[in-house]
């Protein structure tokens, strides 16, 4: 091979009318040395990399990215932590009317949602209204999404209800040492506030440690299967309100089965008036929603039917004295706000598992919605800042007796189609709820709870439609379908916490299972191209005599090391040459080899320089016979993004076995982190940097040159 200083590198693009492969485009002809990692580093020295950290600021992740701990960067730091300082001074007055209209529209929906979802959380209605005010106001200061509507949500509310019920029963129920409090509603509110504070602290810690990647382990099929299962739990939890019967609130495995057993045994005690009211308002809500879905974009502002149900239900209940007929009402809704307090963490240990689950699920639901609308409206969303914003929001709102919140799909969609452009719309939406809390709340005491149950049931009907995901997923991914089903069934039968845990465990198991037996393809060369492909996928991919090329399609680590060792064992001779293509070469008159650049150009090449035999005129290198013993194994490492010590030991074992049989082992397109691991560990001694090549074609040319 000629020295690198004497070798020239050139790219020639020349259209060729007689070319059969590239008839409609230019041809690429490249002349350069064959580069191993060592020779390439000598020709093009890499920049020196420093592994030193920048201190605490670099460790705190994305929210402080690029910020040094100096006074000069203090302004940048403040603007990153308080995004409102960036967008509010630039706010255009032309957007104000659209934001106000969208805010009022969403605010009307916030009121029934707050009252109805509080029941799912086993709290009084006023705490649902609080949760639809303060989190959105705080998020406006710290958040970066312009469209999500933060507040109550059915799935999160029932998770909160289960956590509060479990903690309350653990403290005061059964054989507990503490006597039940006189005001159960207030005690449940304090437990919920403690839960909110813990969720906020966990999210803050996750944000500072850049643990937002945890949501990557909640794939979309898992989330949709989980929310569909949670919708079943939400639906069944409303039977007592829809039918006016007493049902025990059950949590834990098979609670839904036990609830249905009690429900069917209690049908004789159904309150007829309550059931008729439920049927009436369910019919109204479903009819209006179906009409709105049919109309679609032709009607920009949807009818606030939930608010009308609350108004009509309250009015009819007051006029016809529903309470005297056994119809349950929401009772007193106090006006104003409670005094702010710092929640006690005395019994936080009982809430810790639920707090962690809620912190991950609420963030996952928020960030997924935020990403959808950020992409739609083409603005930047800082995911780690969002995690910090949710942590601060939960921590501060817990002082106002709010329970954990998340973004609502229905309110977020309504805000978008109503024309909301900035967070001003979210601020305006809280004003209406604030108005209800301060002035109107006490007039809603006669509102039947069956009206709220009807609102909740209709609100989750969209989640039930996600069952059709099974049919869609079955078409293109059986594993995704299994993740959906395996998450859904435990969520319905065992409970939300077990369902989520099983879903996450199964989704991780599928990743391990797929990487445990990865695809490992034998590659062949496409004639006259220098490109390579799977011989089972391309009929024109021809094996190269004496060379076996294998592409590893996954990381190389302990779970798949044994399988890959088996796949990369020495093959039978007949397998190597089964599809070897015949290559034709001829000697030039002057005794030199020539590389054909086009149909009419020839370029002389030094006898010692590595050239592509597919493009070289010389003697034949293959006559389709079986007299070409294997002399080189080339491993395409382009898809191997990491290795561990077990994988490196396996790689060394494979190399030693092949060397003992007279077969060299080369690596191609090996990633930098993999090379660093090989170098630092010293476990792979039989493969030097001279045997690691920049490209697959470099490795092939080197192997063919050395085999002559």
C-alpha positions in Angstrom: 0.0 0.0 0.0 1.3 3.4 -0.9 2.1 5.8 1.9 -0.6 8.2 2.9 1.4 11.2 1.9 1.7 9.9 -1.6 -2.0 9.0 -1.9 -4.5 11.4 -3.4 -8.2 11.5 -2.6 -10.7 12.7 -5.1 -14.4 12.5 -5.8 -15.5 12.4 -9.4 -19.1 12.8 -10.4 -19.6 12.0 -14.1 -22.8 11.0 -15.8 -22.5 8.0 -18.0 -25.0 7.3 -20.8 -24.0 3.6 -21.0 -24.1 3.0 -17.3 -26.8 0.4 -16.4 -26.8 1.0 -12.6 -26.8 4.8 -12.5 -28.4 5.7 -15.8 -30.4 8.6 -14.5 -27.8 10.1 -12.1 -24.1 10.9 -11.6 -21.5 8.3 -10.6 -19.3 8.5 -7.6 -15.7 7.4 -8.0 -13.6 7.6 -4.9 -9.8 7.1 -4.6 -8.2 7.1 -1.2 -6.2 4.9 1.1 -7.8 2.1 3.1 -8.2 3.5 6.6 -8.0 1.5 9.8 -8.7 3.4 13.0 -5.0 3.8 13.6 -4.1 5.1 10.1 -7.1 7.4 10.1 -6.1 8.9 13.5 -2.6 9.4 12.2 -3.9 11.2 9.1 -6.6 13.1 10.9 -5.7 13.5 14.5 -8.8 13.8 16.7 -9.5 16.6 19.1 -8.4 15.9 22.7 -11.5 15.2 24.8 -11.7 16.1 28.4 -13.7 14.1 30.9 -13.7 16.8 33.5 -17.1 18.0 34.6 -18.1 21.6 35.0 -19.3 21.2 38.6 -22.8 21.3 40.0 -24.3 23.2 37.1 -23.4 20.6 34.5 -24.8 17.9 36.7 -28.2 19.6 37.2 -29.1 18.8 33.6 -31.0 20.4 30.8 -32.5 23.3 32.7 -29.0 24.6 33.5 -27.3 23.5 30.2 -24.6 25.8 29.1 -24.8 27.9 32.3 -21.6 28.4 34.3 -21.9 29.3 38.0 -20.8 32.9 37.6 -22.5 36.3 38.1 -22.3 36.9 34.4 -24.6 33.9 33.7 -27.1 34.7 36.5 -29.5 36.4 34.1 -29.4 33.5 31.7 -30.1 31.1 34.7 -33.1 33.2 35.9 -34.6 33.3 32.4 -34.2 29.6 32.0 -35.9 28.9 35.4 -38.6 31.5 34.8 -39.7 31.2 31.2 -42.5 33.8 31.7 -39.7 36.5 31.8 -39.0 35.6 28.2 -42.4 35.4 26.6 -44.5 37.9 28.6 -42.5 41.0 27.6 -42.9 40.0 24.0 -46.6 39.3 24.2 -48.5 40.8 21.3 -51.8 42.5 22.1 -53.3 41.1 18.8 -53.4 37.7 20.5 -55.3 38.9 23.6 -58.8 38.5 22.2 -58.1 34.9 21.0 -56.6 34.0 24.4 -59.5 35.5 26.3 -62.1 33.6 24.2 -60.1 30.3 24.6 -59.6 30.9 28.3 -63.3 31.5 28.9 -64.3 28.4 26.9 -61.9 26.2 28.8 -62.8 27.9 32.2 -66.4 26.8 31.7 -65.2 23.2 31.4 -62.9 23.5 34.4 -65.8 24.0 36.8 -67.7 20.7 36.2 -64.4 18.9 35.9 -63.2 20.2 39.2 -66.4 19.3 41.1 -66.8 15.9 39.4 -63.1 14.7 39.6 -62.9 15.6 43.3 -65.3 12.7 44.0 -63.0 10.3 42.3 -60.2 11.5 44.6 -62.6 10.9 47.7 -62.5 14.6 48.4 -65.0 17.4 48.8 -65.8 19.3 45.5 -64.1 22.5 46.6 -60.7 20.8 46.6 -61.2 19.9 42.9 -61.9 23.5 42.2 -58.7 24.5 44.1 -56.8 22.0 41.9 -58.2 23.6 38.8 -56.9 27.1 39.9 -53.5 27.1 41.5 -51.5 24.5 39.5 -52.3 26.3 36.2 -51.4 29.7 37.7 -48.0 28.4 39.0 -47.3 26.5 35.8 -47.8 29.7 33.8 -44.7 31.1 35.5 -42.4 28.1 35.2 -43.7 26.0 32.2 -42.8 26.1 28.6 -45.9 24.6 26.9 -48.3 27.2 25.6 -51.3 24.8 25.3 -51.6 22.2 28.0 -54.4 22.8 30.5 -53.2 21.7 33.9 -55.6 20.6 36.6 -57.8 17.7 37.5 -58.0 14.6 35.3 -60.1 11.4 35.8 -57.3 8.9 35.7 -55.0 10.8 38.1 -58.0 11.6 40.3 -58.9 7.9 40.9 -55.2 7.2 41.5 -55.2 9.9 44.1 -58.5 8.5 45.6 -56.9 5.0 45.9 -53.8 6.5 47.6 -55.8 8.6 50.0 -58.2 5.7 50.8 -55.3 3.4 51.4 -53.5 5.9 53.7 -56.7 6.8 55.6 -57.5 3.2 56.2 -54.0 2.5 57.3 -54.0 5.3 59.8 -57.6 5.2 61.1 -59.3 2.0 59.9 -59.4 -1.6 61.2 -56.8 -2.3 63.9 -55.1 1.1 63.5 -54.0 2.7 66.8 -55.3 6.2 65.9 -58.9 7.0 66.4 -60.8 8.4 63.4 -60.9 12.2 63.2 -64.1 14.2 63.7 -63.8 15.8 60.3 -63.0 13.0 57.9 -63.2 15.3 54.8 -60.6 17.7 56.2 -58.3 14.8 57.1 -58.5 13.3 53.6 -57.7 16.8 52.2 -54.6 17.0 54.4 -53.5 13.5 53.3 -54.0 14.5 49.6 -52.0 17.7 50.2 -49.2 15.7 51.7 -49.3 13.4 48.7 -49.1 16.4 46.4 -46.1 17.8 48.2 -44.3 14.4 47.9 -45.1 14.2 44.2 -43.6 17.7 43.8 -40.5 16.9 45.7 -39.9 13.7 43.7 -40.4 15.5 40.4 -38.0 18.3 41.5 -35.4 15.7 42.4 -35.9 13.9 39.1 -35.6 17.2 37.3 -32.3 18.1 39.0 -30.9 14.7 38.4 -32.2 14.6 34.8 -34.4 11.6 35.4 -37.0 12.7 33.0 -35.8 9.9 30.8 -37.9 7.6 33.1 -40.9 8.4 31.0 -39.1 6.8 28.0 -39.9 3.5 29.7 -43.6 4.3 29.4 -44.2 3.6 25.6 -47.4 4.7 24.0 -49.0 1.2 23.9 -48.4 0.9 27.7 -49.8 4.4 28.4 -52.9 3.8 26.3 -53.5 0.4 27.8 -53.1 1.8 31.3 -55.4 4.7 30.7 -58.0 2.4 29.1 -57.9 0.1 32.2 -58.1 3.2 34.4 -61.1 4.3 32.5 -62.8 1.0 33.4 -62.0 1.7 37.1 -63.4 5.2 36.8 -66.6 4.0 35.1 -67.2 1.4 37.7 -66.5 3.7 40.6 -69.5 5.8 39.6 -72.1 3.0 39.9 -73.1 4.0 43.4 -73.9 7.6 42.2 -75.6 6.6 39.0 -77.9 4.1 40.7 -78.2 5.6 44.2 -77.0 2.5 46.0 -74.4 2.1 48.7 -71.2 0.4 47.5 -68.0 0.0 49.5 -65.0 1.6 48.0 -62.6 -1.2 47.4 -58.9 -1.1 46.5 -56.4 -3.8 45.8 -56.4 -6.9 43.6 -59.8 -8.0 42.2 -61.5 -5.0 43.8 -63.5 -4.6 40.6 -64.8 -8.2 40.7 -65.8 -7.7 44.4 -67.5 -4.4 43.5 -69.6 -6.0 40.7 -70.6 -8.8 43.1 -71.8 -6.3 45.6 -73.5 -4.2 42.9 -75.6 -7.1 41.5 -76.6 -8.1 45.0 -77.7 -4.6 45.7 -79.9 -4.0 42.6 -83.0 -4.3 44.7 -82.1 -1.1 46.5 -81.6 1.0 43.4 -83.1 4.6 43.8 -85.4 4.9 40.9 -85.3 8.7 40.8 -81.5 8.8 40.8 -81.4 6.2 38.0 -83.8 8.2 35.9 -81.9 11.4 36.4 -78.7 9.6 35.4 -80.3 8.2 32.3 -81.6 11.6 31.3 -78.3 13.4 31.7 -76.3 10.6 30.2 -78.6 10.8 27.1 -78.1 14.5 26.9 -74.4 14.4 27.3 -73.8 11.6 24.9 -76.1 13.0 22.2 -74.4 16.4 22.3 -70.9 14.9 22.3 -71.7 12.7 19.3 -73.2 15.6 17.4 -70.1 17.7 18.2 -67.8 14.9 17.0 -69.8 14.6 13.8 -69.7 18.3 13.2 -66.0 18.4 13.9 -64.2 21.5 12.6 -67.3 23.1 11.2 -68.2 24.4 14.7 -65.2 26.0 16.4 -66.6 26.5 19.9 -68.3 23.4 21.3 -71.4 23.7 23.4 -70.5 23.8 27.2 -72.9 20.9 27.9 -71.3 19.9 31.1 -71.9 23.3 32.6 -75.5 23.2 31.4 -76.0 19.8 33.1 -74.7 21.3 36.4 -77.0 24.3 36.1 -80.0 22.3 35.1 -79.3 19.6 37.7 -79.0 22.1 40.5 -82.1 24.0 39.3 -84.3 20.9 39.0 -83.0 19.5 42.3 -83.9 22.7 44.1 -87.3 23.0 42.5 -88.4 19.4 42.8 -86.7 18.7 46.2 -84.7 15.7 44.9 -83.0 15.3 48.3 -86.4 14.3 49.8 -86.6 11.4 47.4 -83.3 10.0 48.4 -81.2 11.6 45.7 -77.7 12.4 47.0 -76.3 15.9 46.6 -72.8 17.4 46.8 -73.7 19.3 50.0 -72.1 22.5 51.2 -69.3 24.0 49.1 -67.6 26.7 51.2 -66.8 30.0 49.7 -63.3 31.4 49.7 -60.0 29.7 50.3 -58.4 27.9 53.3 -55.4 29.4 55.0 -52.2 28.2 53.3 -50.2 25.6 55.2 -47.2 23.4 54.8 -48.4 19.7 54.6 -47.0 17.4 57.3 -44.7 14.6 56.3 -45.3 12.6 59.5 -46.9 9.7 57.7 -45.2 10.2 54.3 -43.9 6.6 54.3 -47.4 5.3 53.7 -47.8 7.5 50.6 -44.3 7.0 49.1 -45.1 4.3 46.5 -48.2 6.1 45.3 -46.3 9.4 45.2 -43.6 7.9 43.0 -46.2 6.3 40.7 -48.2 9.6 40.4 -45.0 11.7 39.8 -44.0 9.5 36.8 -47.5 9.0 35.4 -48.6 12.6 35.7 -45.4 13.9 34.1 -45.7 11.3 31.3 -49.3 12.3 30.5 -48.3 16.0 30.5 -45.2 15.8 28.4 -46.8 13.6 25.8 -49.6 16.2 25.3 -47.1 19.1 25.4 -44.9 17.5 22.8 -47.9 16.9 20.5 -48.9 20.6 20.5 -45.4 21.9 20.5 -44.7 20.0 17.3 -48.1 21.1 15.8 -47.4 24.8 16.5 -43.6 24.6 16.0 -42.2 26.0 19.2 -39.5 24.6 21.5 -40.4 22.6 24.5 -37.7 22.0 27.2 -38.5 18.6 28.7 -36.3 18.9 31.7 -37.6 22.4 32.5 -41.1 20.9 32.3 -40.2 18.4 34.9 -38.9 21.1 37.2 -42.0 23.2 36.5 -44.3 20.3 37.5 -42.3 19.7 40.6 -42.5 23.4 41.6 -46.2 23.5 40.7 -47.1 20.5 42.9 -44.9 21.6 45.8 -46.4 25.1 46.0 -50.0 24.1 45.2 -49.9 21.5 48.0 -50.0 24.5 50.4 -53.4 25.4 49.0 -54.9 21.9 49.6 -54.6 20.9 45.9 -54.3 17.3 45.0 -51.9 16.0 42.3 -52.8 17.3 38.8 -51.9 16.7 35.2 -52.9 18.0 31.8 -56.4 17.1 30.6 -56.7 16.0 27.0 -60.3 17.4 26.5 -59.4 20.8 27.9 -56.1 21.0 26.1 -57.8 20.2 22.8 -60.6 22.7 23.5 -58.1 25.3 24.3 -56.3 24.7 20.9 -59.4 24.6 18.7 -60.8 27.7 20.5 -57.8 29.7 19.3 -55.6 29.9 22.5 -52.1 30.9 21.5 -50.2 31.5 24.8 -50.4 30.8 28.5 -52.6 33.9 29.0 -55.5 31.6 27.9 -54.7 29.3 30.8 -54.6 32.2 33.2 -58.0 33.5 32.0 -59.5 30.0 32.4 -58.7 30.0 36.1 -60.5 33.3 36.6 -63.9 31.6 36.1 -63.2 28.9 38.6 -62.0 31.5 41.0 -65.3 33.3 40.5 -67.2 30.1 41.4 -65.1 29.5 44.5 -65.6 33.0 45.8 -69.2 33.7 44.9 -71.2 30.9 43.4 -70.0 27.7 45.2 -72.6 27.9 48.0 -75.5 27.8 45.5 -74.4 24.4 44.1 -75.1 22.5 47.3 -78.3 20.9 45.9 -76.5 19.6 42.8 -77.2 15.8 42.5 -74.0 13.6 42.5 -75.5 11.5 39.7 -75.1 14.6 37.4 -71.4 14.6 38.2 -71.2 10.8 37.7 -72.8 11.2 34.3 -70.2 13.9 33.4 -67.3 11.6 34.5 -68.6 8.6 32.6 -69.1 10.5 29.3 -65.7 12.2 29.8 -63.9 8.8 29.7 -65.7 7.5 26.7 -62.8 8.5 24.5 -60.5 6.3 26.5 -62.8 3.3 25.9 -62.3 3.9 22.2 -58.6 3.1 22.6 -59.7 -0.6 22.7 -59.5 -0.4 18.9 -55.7 0.0 19.3 -55.5 -3.8 19.6 -56.7 -4.2 16.0 -54.4 -1.5 14.7 -51.3 -2.8 16.6 -52.0 -6.4 15.5 -51.3 -5.3 11.9 -47.8 -4.2 12.4 -46.5 -5.0 15.8 -47.6 -8.1 17.8 -45.2 -7.1 20.7 -46.8 -3.6 21.0 -50.2 -5.3 21.1 -49.1 -7.6 23.9 -47.8 -4.6 25.8 -51.2 -3.0 25.5 -53.1 -6.1 26.6 -50.7 -7.1 29.4 -50.9 -3.6 30.8 -54.7 -3.3 30.4 -55.8 -6.6 32.1 -53.8 -6.2 35.3 -54.9 -2.6 35.6 -58.6 -3.7 35.5 -58.2 -6.8 37.6 -55.4 -6.0 40.1 -55.5 -2.2 40.3 -53.8 0.8 38.9 -50.5 0.4 40.7 -50.1 -3.3 39.9 -51.2 -2.7 36.3 -48.6 0.0 35.8 -45.8 -2.0 37.4 -46.6 -5.1 35.4 -46.9 -3.1 32.2 -43.5 -1.4 32.7 -41.9 -4.8 33.7 -43.3 -6.5 30.6 -42.3 -3.7 28.2 -38.7 -3.9 29.6 -38.8 -7.7 29.3 -39.7 -7.4 25.6 -36.7 -5.1 25.0 -34.5 -7.7 26.7 -36.1 -10.5 24.8 -35.6 -8.9 21.5 -32.0 -8.0 22.3 -31.3 -11.5 23.7 -31.7 -13.1 20.3 -30.8 -10.2 17.9 -30.7 -10.4 14.2 -27.3 -11.3 12.8 -27.1 -11.0 9.0 -24.6 -12.3 6.5 -23.8 -9.5 4.1 -22.9 -9.7 0.5 -21.5 -7.1 -1.9 -23.5 -5.4 -4.6 -21.5 -5.5 -7.8 -19.7 -2.3 -8.9 -20.9 -0.3 -5.8 -18.8 -1.0 -2.8 -22.1 -1.3 -0.9 -23.3 -4.3 1.1 -26.6 -5.9 2.0 -28.3 -8.9 3.6 -27.9 -11.8 1.3 -31.4 -13.1 2.3 -33.0 -9.8 1.4 -31.2 -9.0 -1.9 -30.6 -11.5 -4.6 -27.8 -9.3 -6.1 -25.8 -9.3 -2.8 -22.9 -11.7 -3.6 -20.6 -13.3 -1.1 -17.0 -12.5 -1.4 -14.7 -15.5 -1.7 -12.8 -16.2 1.5 -14.4 -13.4 3.4 -17.5 -13.7 5.7 -19.2 -10.4 6.6 -21.6 -10.4 9.6 -23.6 -7.5 10.8 -24.6 -7.5 14.5 -27.9 -5.8 14.9 -27.9 -5.0 18.7 -25.7 -4.1 21.6 -23.2 -6.8 22.6 -23.8 -7.6 26.3 -24.3 -10.4 28.8 -27.9 -11.2 27.7 -27.0 -12.0 24.1 -23.3 -12.8 24.3 -23.8 -16.6 24.3 -26.3 -16.4 21.4 -24.0 -14.2 19.3 -21.0 -16.5 20.0 -23.1 -19.4 18.7 -24.1 -17.4 15.6 -20.5 -16.3 14.9 -19.0 -19.7 15.2 -16.9 -21.0 12.2 -19.3 -21.9 9.4 -19.2 -24.8 7.0 -17.2 -24.2 3.9 -20.2 -24.8 1.6 -22.1 -22.0 3.4 -19.4 -19.4 2.7 -19.4 -20.0 -1.0 -23.0 -20.8 -1.7 -23.7 -17.4 -3.4 -20.1 -16.3 -4.3 -20.2 -14.2 -7.5 -17.7 -14.5 -10.3 -15.5 -11.5 -10.6 -13.5 -10.7 -13.8 -10.2 -8.9 -14.0 -7.4 -8.7 -16.6 -3.9 -7.4 -16.7 -3.1 -4.1 -18.5 -0.4 -4.0 -21.2 2.0 -2.2 -19.0 1.7 -4.7 -16.2 -0.2 -2.3 -14.0 -3.7 -2.7 -12.5 -6.3 -0.2 -13.5 -9.4 1.0 -11.7 -12.3 1.7 -14.2 -13.7 5.2 -13.3 -16.2 5.3 -16.2 -16.7 3.6 -19.5 -13.9 5.5 -21.1 -11.4 6.4 -18.3 -8.8 4.3 -16.7 -6.6 5.3 -13.7 -3.3 3.5 -12.9 -2.9 2.1 -9.5 0.2 1.1 -7.6 0.6 -2.7 -7.3 0.8 -2.4 -3.5 -2.3 -0.2 -3.1 -5.5 -1.9 -2.0 -8.2 -1.7 -4.7 -11.7 -3.0 -5.0 -11.6 -6.3 -7.0 -15.1 -5.7 -8.1 -13.8 -2.7 -10.0 -10.4 -3.9 -10.9 -9.2 -5.4 -14.2 -6.9 -8.3 -13.5 -7.0 -12.0 -13.0 -10.0 -13.8 -11.8 -10.5 -14.1 -8.1 -13.4 -16.5 -8.1 -14.6 -19.2 -10.4 -17.6 -20.4 -8.2 -15.7 -23.4 -7.0 -15.3 -24.5 -3.4 -11.5 -24.0 -3.4 -11.6 -20.6 -1.6 -11.0 -21.3 2.1 -12.2 -18.7 4.6 -9.4 -16.4 5.6 -11.2 -13.4 7.1 -14.3 -12.7 9.3 -15.5 -9.1 9.2 -17.9 -7.9 11.9 -20.0 -4.9 11.0 -20.3 -3.1 14.4 -22.3 -0.1 13.2 -25.4 -1.1 15.1 -23.6 -2.0 18.3 -24.1 1.1 20.5 -22.6 -0.4 23.6 -20.7 -3.4 25.0 -20.1 -4.7 28.5 -17.3 -6.9 29.8 -19.1 -10.1 29.0 -19.6 -9.0 25.4 -15.9 -8.0 25.2 -14.8 -11.4 26.5 -17.1 -13.1 24.0 -15.6 -11.0 21.2 -12.1 -12.0 22.3 -13.2 -15.7 22.4 -14.6 -15.5 18.9 -11.4 -13.9 17.7 -9.1 -16.4 19.3 -11.2 -19.4 17.9 -11.0 -17.9 14.4 -7.3 -17.2 14.7 -6.7 -20.8 15.8 -8.3 -21.9 12.6 -6.2 -19.4 10.5 -9.0 -16.9 10.1 -8.4 -13.2 10.9 -11.1 -11.1 12.5 -11.6 -7.5 11.6 -14.1 -4.9 12.9 -15.8 -2.2 10.8 -17.6 1.0 11.7 -17.0 0.5 15.4 -18.4 3.3 17.5 -16.2 5.5 19.6 -17.6 4.5 23.0 -17.2 0.8 22.0 -13.5 1.4 21.1 -12.9 3.2 24.3 -14.4 0.3 26.3 -12.2 -2.1 24.4 -9.1 0.0 25.0 -9.8 0.7 28.6 -10.7 -2.8 29.6 -7.8 -4.6 27.8 -10.1 -7.6 27.4 -9.8 -7.8 23.6 -6.1 -8.4 23.0 -6.3 -10.2 19.7 -7.9 -7.2 17.8 -5.7 -4.2 17.5 -6.7 -0.7 16.2 -5.1 -1.8 12.9 -7.8 -4.4 12.6 -10.7 -1.9 13.2 -11.6 -0.1 10.0 -13.5 3.1 9.3 -15.9 1.5 6.9 -17.0 -2.0 5.9 -15.6 -1.4 2.4 -12.2 -0.5 3.9 -12.1 -3.8 5.8 -13.0 -5.8 2.7 -10.3 -4.1 0.5 -7.7 -4.6 3.2 -8.7 -8.3 3.6 -8.6 -8.9 -0.2 -5.2 -7.2 -0.5 -3.6 -9.2 2.2 -5.0 -12.5 0.8 -3.2 -12.2 -2.5 
